[in-house]
Amino acid sequence: MGLFSIFKRSKGNLKGNVAFIGLGYAGKTTILNRLRSNEFVDDSIRTMGLNVDAFEYNGIKFSAFDLGGQETFRMIWEPYVSNAIAVVYVIDSSTPDLFEESASVLHNVLSYIPSNATLLILANKSDLAGPDTLDQIVSAFDFYKLQTTTNLARINIFYVSAKTGDQFEDAFDWLAESVTKTIVLQSKR
């Protein structure tokens, strides 16, 4: 039985936890709001600690943990990240002065992301950033080394805008496909 037939048979039963993390004001809550409503909502309030939500994307029911990015809240990330099938790490593309700090925070988190998890890095706010910003982010995060030296199932980066929706669907289509592969492989064990 091939991957497609397993996916088709069990698609309605696919579930997983996803943790949304990143520095404060990167747009984690705005991204989650767009996932639920498919439109930009300009009333996002800064997450203080944790917001728990749910959304469905391409037949997968996700329990979403939107974790505050301020330094005082990062200590609560580990239990949510370590129990996630996917981690969405959000970067504010409009603040290049924070790229190094954001990269350092991600590298600290890598040790407790499960090896079978998918890591989706979203360089958000592309509508506010300059033309070479994605190259700066790839360099600051040493993305190619990250892809080749971590033991995570899948890693990818997308340059998105939660406000305009640019590349949003591509990013979450990739996430859904990656998570589906992981769930199907786990169910075979």
Secondary structure, DSSP 8 states (H G I E B T S, - for coil): --HHHHHHHHGGG-EEEEEEEESTTSSHHHHHHHHHHSS--TT-----SEEEEEEEETTEEEEEEEE--SGGGGGGHHHHHTT-SEEEEEEETT-GGGHHHHHHHHHHHGGGS-TT-EEEEEEE-GGGS-TTHHHHHHHHTTHHHHHHHS--SEEEEEE--TTT-TTHHHHHHHHHHHHHHHHHHHHH-
